[in-house]
Amino acid sequence: MNDNMPQPANLLGTVVVTGANRNVGAHLAGRFIDDGYTVVAQYRSATDALDALVERGAIAIQGDFSDAAASQAVADRIAAAAPTIRAVVHNASTFSPTNDDPAQAAEQFQAFFEVHMRAPYLLNTRLADQIAAPDGGAGDIIHITDIYADNPGPQYDIYCATKAGLQNLSASFAKRLAPRVKVNAIQPGPISFESWVSEEQRQAMLRATPLAKTGTPEAIYKAVRAFMDNDYQTGAVVAVDGGKRLGSN
């Protein structure tokens, strides 16, 4: 991989995508490349999707968000690879139901906190001075949270709590970094299902979604670009969920 390569010249600028080695993150990174941006793709483990991004010119930064030191190291690598940054998209996430065993649930809580809260905090703090639009306007930080940050499911209480914490950090950073950087959040609804989700659960989810379908990573990309293209929006939270947050009648 090409960790810490110098930033190529690009009039549109550089976009950092965390968790860019799979699913939504890989799609976001690929679409930014399609649209002419330089991409810095953070990843924990290599995948075919990441290899494809590197072949297209992405700058790959390997590292995990297991603790403060690991996250700070990733932030430093990104800062070295991209002296100026158009946008940072915090897509990295971990998801599972809360374990019934309290000791294992506590370990989950720490892991979710590291990925969803401490890593974004450390990256935002480290990279803030490097974020700006090429035309001198405000750059962007975009946090990917979840519709359940506002309406948590008890079975996923730790996941929901840490995503809610990320959403709260988004508001704090919007205040702290204005007017140089816009900070907004996207709440995805059902985009894809984990392998352990049963068909019955999938169908129930679709029945509770007014648009009666799962979303696509492209829907998230459109929301990300909408934030970047709007110079008068910060501290906002936008749901991309097919209406799922409204619940079923």
C-alpha positions in Angstrom: 0.0 0.0 0.0 1.1 3.6 -0.5 0.8 4.9 3.1 2.1 8.4 3.6 2.7 9.2 -0.1 2.9 12.9 -0.9 -0.4 14.5 -1.8 -0.9 14.8 -5.5 -1.9 18.2 -6.9 -5.6 18.4 -7.3 -7.7 21.5 -7.9 -10.7 19.9 -6.2 -8.8 18.9 -3.1 -8.4 15.8 -1.0 -11.1 13.9 0.8 -10.4 11.6 3.8 -12.7 8.6 4.2 -12.3 6.4 7.2 -13.3 2.7 7.0 -12.8 2.9 3.2 -12.0 -0.8 2.7 -15.6 -2.1 2.5 -19.3 -1.3 1.9 -20.3 2.3 2.2 -16.8 3.6 2.8 -15.4 1.9 -0.3 -18.3 3.3 -2.4 -17.8 6.8 -1.0 -14.1 6.7 -1.8 -14.7 5.4 -5.3 -17.3 8.0 -6.1 -15.0 10.8 -4.9 -12.3 9.5 -7.2 -15.0 9.4 -10.0 -15.7 13.1 -9.4 -12.0 14.0 -9.6 -11.0 14.3 -5.9 -7.8 12.9 -4.4 -8.8 10.3 -1.8 -7.1 9.3 1.4 -8.6 5.9 2.4 -8.1 4.8 6.0 -8.5 1.1 6.6 -8.0 -1.5 9.2 -7.5 -4.6 7.1 -6.8 -4.9 3.3 -9.7 -6.0 1.0 -10.2 -6.3 -2.7 -12.2 -3.1 -2.6 -9.3 -1.3 -1.0 -6.9 -2.7 -3.6 -9.1 -1.4 -6.3 -9.1 2.1 -4.8 -5.3 2.1 -4.6 -5.1 1.1 -8.3 -7.2 4.1 -9.0 -4.8 6.4 -7.1 -6.2 6.5 -3.6 -3.6 7.0 -0.8 -4.1 4.2 1.6 -3.5 4.7 5.3 -3.5 1.5 7.4 -4.4 1.7 11.1 -7.1 0.9 13.5 -9.0 2.8 16.2 -8.4 0.4 19.0 -7.2 3.0 21.5 -6.1 6.6 21.7 -2.5 5.9 20.7 -3.6 4.0 17.6 -6.1 6.7 16.6 -3.5 9.5 17.1 -1.1 7.5 14.9 -3.7 7.3 12.1 -4.3 11.1 12.4 -0.6 11.8 12.2 -0.3 9.6 9.0 -3.2 11.4 7.4 -1.8 14.8 8.3 1.5 13.9 6.7 -0.1 12.4 3.5 -2.5 15.3 3.0 -1.2 18.8 4.0 -4.6 20.3 2.9 -7.9 18.5 3.2 -11.2 19.4 1.5 -13.3 17.1 3.7 -13.1 14.4 6.3 -15.9 11.7 6.2 -16.1 9.7 9.4 -17.5 6.5 8.1 -15.6 3.9 10.2 -18.1 2.0 12.4 -18.6 -1.2 14.3 -22.0 -2.8 14.9 -23.5 -5.7 16.8 -26.1 -6.3 19.5 -25.1 -5.8 23.0 -23.7 -8.9 24.6 -25.8 -10.5 27.4 -22.7 -11.0 29.5 -21.8 -7.8 31.4 -18.1 -8.2 31.1 -18.2 -8.8 27.4 -20.7 -5.9 27.0 -18.2 -3.6 28.8 -15.5 -4.6 26.3 -18.0 -3.8 23.5 -18.7 -0.4 25.0 -15.0 0.4 25.0 -14.5 -0.8 21.4 -17.6 1.2 20.2 -16.5 4.3 22.1 -13.0 4.1 20.5 -14.3 3.9 16.9 -17.4 6.1 17.1 -16.3 8.8 19.5 -12.6 9.0 20.5 -11.2 8.4 17.0 -13.3 11.1 15.3 -12.5 13.5 18.2 -8.8 12.9 17.8 -8.8 13.1 14.0 -10.9 16.3 14.0 -8.6 17.9 16.5 -5.4 16.9 14.7 -6.6 17.8 11.2 -8.7 20.9 11.8 -6.1 23.4 10.7 -5.6 21.5 7.4 -9.2 21.4 6.4 -10.3 24.1 3.9 -11.9 24.4 0.5 -9.4 25.1 -2.4 -11.2 28.4 -3.1 -10.6 29.6 0.4 -14.1 28.7 1.6 -15.0 26.4 4.5 -14.0 22.8 4.4 -16.1 20.0 5.7 -16.3 17.3 8.4 -19.1 14.8 8.0 -20.0 12.3 10.7 -22.0 9.2 9.7 -24.2 8.4 12.7 -27.4 6.5 12.7 -31.2 7.1 12.9 -31.1 5.1 16.2 -28.9 7.8 17.7 -32.2 9.6 18.4 -34.4 6.6 19.0 -32.3 3.8 20.4 -33.1 0.1 20.3 -32.5 -1.6 23.7 -30.9 -4.6 22.0 -28.3 -2.3 20.5 -28.0 0.2 23.4 -24.2 0.5 23.4 -24.0 1.0 19.6 -26.8 3.6 19.8 -25.3 5.4 22.7 -21.9 5.8 21.1 -23.5 6.9 17.8 -25.4 9.5 19.8 -22.2 10.6 21.3 -20.7 11.0 17.9 -23.7 13.1 16.9 -23.2 15.3 20.0 -19.6 15.7 19.1 -20.7 16.9 15.6 -22.6 19.7 17.1 -19.7 20.7 19.4 -17.2 20.7 16.5 -19.6 22.7 14.4 -19.5 25.4 17.1 -15.7 25.1 17.7 -14.5 25.1 14.1 -16.9 27.7 12.6 -16.6 29.5 10.3 -13.5 27.8 8.8 -15.0 24.3 8.8 -18.6 23.1 8.4 -19.5 20.1 10.5 -22.6 18.0 9.8 -24.0 14.6 10.4 -25.8 12.0 8.3 -28.1 9.4 9.9 -28.4 6.3 7.6 -31.3 4.0 7.9 -31.2 0.4 6.5 -28.5 0.4 3.8 -27.4 -3.2 4.0 -27.8 -6.0 6.5 -25.2 -7.9 8.4 -25.0 -11.6 7.7 -26.4 -12.6 11.1 -29.7 -10.6 10.5 -32.4 -13.1 9.8 -34.7 -12.9 6.7 -37.6 -12.3 9.1 -35.8 -9.4 10.7 -35.0 -8.0 7.2 -38.6 -8.1 6.1 -39.8 -6.5 9.3 -37.4 -3.7 8.7 -38.6 -3.1 5.2 -42.2 -3.2 6.3 -41.4 -0.4 8.8 -39.7 1.7 6.1 -42.2 3.9 4.2 -40.2 3.7 1.0 -40.2 -0.1 1.4 -36.6 -0.8 0.4 -33.1 -0.6 1.7 -31.0 2.4 0.7 -27.8 2.3 -1.2 -24.3 3.7 -0.6 -25.0 6.1 -3.4 -27.7 7.7 -1.4 -25.2 8.4 1.4 -22.7 9.8 -1.2 -25.4 12.2 -2.4 -26.0 13.4 1.1 -22.3 13.9 1.7 -21.9 15.9 -1.5 -25.0 18.0 -0.6 -23.3 19.1 2.7 -20.1 19.9 0.8 -21.9 21.9 -1.9 -23.9 23.9 0.6 -21.9 26.8 2.1 -24.6 27.8 4.6 -25.1 24.6 6.5 -23.3 23.5 9.7 -24.5 21.6 12.8 -27.2 19.9 10.8 -28.3 16.3 11.1 -29.9 14.7 8.0 -31.6 11.3 7.9 -31.1 9.1 4.8 -33.4 6.3 5.8 -36.3 5.9 3.5 -38.5 7.3 6.3 -37.6 4.5 8.7 -37.3 6.9 11.6 -41.0 7.7 11.3 -42.0 4.1 12.3 -44.9 2.1 11.0 -48.5 2.8 11.4 
